[in-house]
Amino acid sequence: MNIDDLNAEIARQGLTKPQLAKQMGISKKRLYSRLKGETTFKQEEIQKIASILHLDNNKIMNIFFAELVS
């Protein structure tokens, strides 16, 4: 997962993470757990984020299915 890209998309939409969690219908704790990589996003959560942030398929793939190499 590319957390930097996701954070950038959240900011581009003028949202805070707590606002995103509320729009998704999940707790802030659950969202932060996912963002920290402690747990993975479920398919329906990815779909909700994509809808809220207006992400196209390419952006979804780059954010949620990226394999970052250091």
N, C-alpha and C positions, 0 to 999 in steps of 0.2 A: 504494500500500500504506500502511496506517495502522500504523506500527511501534509507536506508543505504545499502541494497543489490544492489539496482539499481546503486547507486553511485560507489560501489565497482566494478560492472560489467563494467561501463563506464571506470573506471580507468584501469581495466585489459586489455581493448582493446586499451589503450593508447590514449584515446580520451578526449577532454575537452567537457564541456556541450555546448559551442557555436559550436564546430565541430559537435557534435551529432545533434543539431538543424538544422544545414546546411544540413547534410546528410538526415535528415528526411524531409526537405523541409518546415520547419516551422520557425517562428521567435524565437530568443532567449527569448524574453518576454513571448511567449506562452509556451515554454518549462519550463522556471522558474516558471511560474504560476502553471503549472501541478505539478512540483516537490515540490512546497510549499503546495500543497493540496488546492489551491484556486479554481482550476477547475480540473475536472477529465480527464484522458487520454481517447481519443476516441479509438474504436476498431482498426481502421486503423493505428493509431499512435503506439499502442502496437505492432501491427504486424511489423511495420517498425523498431521499436526499437529491437524487437526480431531478426529480420533479420540482422540488423547492428551489434548487439552485439553477435550474434550466440547463442541465448538462446534456450534451449530445453523447452518442455512443462512444465516440473516440475519447472524449474526456473521461467518461466513466471507466473505460478500459485503462487509461493512463493513470487514473487516481487509485482505483480499487484493485486493479490486477497487475500493477507494475511490480517488476522485480528489480529493486534497486541494487546496484552493484557499487561497492565502494573500492 
